[in-house]
């Protein structure tokens, strides 16, 4: 029976926003403040530069510089799992190695997402060579499965094969939105599986999920963290917290995930910079975002 030899962070992991100055550059001071706020709100780790962090709109150098700024500001790199997946194996390996060299706990890596019909054998070879090229004994790769956005997914059979061969390395974030897929992944003994929706926690925590990696944490990390903590203490108490957490998630899903939440953050904080996004995204309307913030109880 296979058992992973490291302990995955238990709790809510925030794929944090990337704030931009009006000039379009990363606003480093705002990025640092938000990261610290997320940790203070109860997040056990941060996953910068994922979908919510507009990672595919950032260069590798921008990501490395922003990570270095977080670490210099006092964020423990052992609480960072930055996204590194790029279509080029060479670039993904270089970025992943840079993150490991900074001391990051792991990297969250998309499959190569340009070739939409790549077979499982090809995807296996990509991750096998990635692990070899990074060449770090403490490398942890959180496979990032979000086929509805990336256009390329990671089958349960492929994940099982990767985990069988690299169990000390591989975990997964399942952002498919398919609970049956998440449950199938949780059937791989020892694999750490993080769903992307906190609304699924009542189903997946009893199956062994260590928590979730959810965009919603950018606005409502506290209630999600308390729900996971309650499961460890008293599942019946946790069950009473789930409906409110699910309702918040449904409210957020009613708006564009990135633009809507960032505009809501701008309204809540009073800082208009939070509404900035990089093209091809466009800023979200203030009235709609205000409705979202009110639904979440964050704006009167």
N, C-alpha and C positions, 0 to 999 in steps of 0.2 A: 504494500500500500504506500503510495507516494505522499510525502508530507513536506511542505515547504520549510526551509531551514531558517527563514527570517520571519519576523513578525510584521505584518502589514499594519499601517496606522489604523486604529479603530476610532471611528467617528466620522465627522463631516469634513470633507476636503473641498476647498473653494477653488474653482478654476477662475481666478480673479480677473476682473476687468483690466485692460490696459488703457490708462487715461492719456489723452493727447492734448497738448497745448494748442492754442488757436493756430499756431504755425504748422501744425501737423506732426510735430516731433513728439516722442514719448515725454510726458510730463513726469519726470523722475520723482520729484518731491511728492506729488499726489499719489504716485504709484506706491511709494514707501508708506505713506500715511494709511492708504487703503489696506495694504498687506498687514500692517500692525493692527489695524482695526479688526480685520478678519480673525487674526489669532486671538485677540482679546475677546472676541465674540464667541469663541469656543471652537474654532476650526483646529483640527489636529495637524493639518498640513495645507499647503497651497500648491496649486497647479497652474502656474502662469503660462500664458501663450497658447492655451487651448482654443476651442471654438469661441467661447465667450470672451477670451482675451484677444481676439482678432489675430491669432498667431500667424496665419498664412499671409497676413498683410505686413508682417515684420520680417526684417532681414535677420540672418543669424547673428551678425554683429550687434544689432539692436537688442536682441534677446540676451546675449552674453553681457553686454554693458548694463542692462537693466537688472539682471540677476546679481551682478557684482555690486551694484548700488544697494540692492536690498540687503545683501550680506554685510556690506560696510555699515549699514544703518542699524545692524544688530539682529536681523532676521537669521535664525539658525538655519544654515543650509540643509541640515538634516530634516527640515520641515518643508523642503521645496521639491516638487516633482514637475519640472518644466516640460512643456511639450516640445518635441524635436522632430516630428515626422515630416520628411520632405520627399519628393519623388526621387531625388538622387540619393543612392546609397552612400556615396562618398560624402555628400554634404550632411546627411543625417548622422553618419558616424562621427564626423568632425564636431558637429554641434553637440551630440550626445557626450562625446569625450570631454568637451569643454565644460559641460555641466557637471560631469563626474569629478573632474579636476577641481571644480569649485567646491566640492563636498556635498552636492545635492543628493538627496535620499534616493532618487531614481529619475527616470525620464518617462514621459508619456508619449508614445510613438504611434502615429498613424501608419497604416500600410502605404506603400507607394501608390498614389491615388490618380495617376494619369492613365495608366493602362487598365481599363475597366474590366477586361476579360482575363487578367492574369490568373493562372491556375494556382491551386493550393501549393503545388510543388515549387512554383516560382516565388510565392509569398514566403514559404518556409525558407527558401534559400536566401531571400532578402534579410530576414531576421537572423538566420544562422550566421551570415556574413557580417551583419551589423554587430552582433555580439563578439565575433572574432576580431573585427577591426577596432572596436572600442578597447578590447583587451584589458578590462578592469575587473579584478576579482569581486569587487563590491558593486558591480553594475546591477541595477534593477530596472527592468523595462515593464512599464504598465502599457500593455497593448491597448490601442485606442480604436474601439469598434463603433463607428458611426456611419454606416453604409448609406443612409439616406442623404447625408451631406457629402461624404468623401466619394461616393460612387463605387467604392471598393470596400468589402467587408472581410471579416475573419470568421470562417466557419467554425462551428464547435469542434469538428474533427481536426481542423488545423490547429486550433488552440490546444486541444488535447495532445496533439503530437509535439507541439513546441514545449508544452509544460513537461511532458514525459522526458524530453531530452535536455531541458534547461530549467528544471524546477527551482533552482536557486535564484533564477533571474526573472522569471515571468510572472506577472499578475495581469489583470485586465480591467479596463473601464468599459462597461457595456452601455453605450448610448443609443442602442437600437430602438429603445422604447418598446421592445417586445419582451414581455415578462416571461414567456415560455423560453425564449432564448437565454435570458438571465438564469432561469432555473436550471436549464440544461448545462450551462457553464458551471453553476454551483455544484452540479453532480460530478465534476472533476475533482476528486479528493485532494485537498490541500491547496487548491488554486484560490488565491484571493480575488474575489469578483466584486467590483464596485458598480452598482447601477447608477445611472445619471439622474434618476428621479426619486426624490425623497418620498413620493407617494407610494412607492413600492416597498418601503422599509418594513412594514408590518408583515409582508410576505417573505422577504429575503433575509432578514436578520435571523429568524429561526432556522434558516437553511445554512447559516454560517457566513453570510456576507459580513465584512468588517465595518461596513458603513456605506457611504455614498460619496460620489464626486459630482456635485450639483451646482449648476449656474445660479440657482436660487439663493445659494449661500451668500452671494454678494449683497443681498438685501435682507435676508431673514435667516442668518446663520444660527442665531441663538436658539430658536424653537427646534430646529433640526438637531442641533447638538444635544439639547435636553431630551429629545425623544430617544436618541441612541443611548444616552446615559441611562435613561429610565429602563430600557430593555435589559440592561445588565443588572439592574437592581430589582425591578418588579415589572414583568411583562404586562400585567393587567393595568398598571398605571400607564405604561407606555401606550397601550391600546386607547386610552382616553385622550392621549395627546395627538394621535395620528390624524383624526378628522381635520383639525385646524391646520396641521402641516400640509395635508393633501389639498385643502381649500386654497392655501396660499400658492401652492404649485399650480393649481388650475387657473388661478387669477393671472399668474405670470405667463403661463402658456397661451393666454388670450392675446398676447402682444408679441411683437418681434423680440426674440430672446435677447439680443445684444442691444439694439437701438432703444427698445422700450425700457429695459432695466437701467441703461446708462442715463437716459433722460429722467427716469424716476429718481435715480441717485442725485442728479443735478438739482432737482426740485427739493429733495429732502435735505441736501447739504447746503443749498443756496449757492453752489459753485457751478456756474454754467459750463465750465470746462468739461465736466463729466458727460455732457451731451455730445461731445465731439467724437466722431467715428472716422475711420479712414475709408476712402472710396474703394470699392464700389458701394459701400453702405452709405446711407444718408441719415441725417439726424431725424429723430422721431418727434412727433407733435407733442407740445407741452400739455395740451388738454387731455389727450388720451393717457399720457404718462401720469398725470395728476390723478386720474381715475384709478389707475393701477396702484399708485402709492396710497390712496385712500382705502382701497380694498384690502391692502396689506396692513392697514392701521398705522402707517408711517407718516401720514400727512393729514392734518385736520382741515 
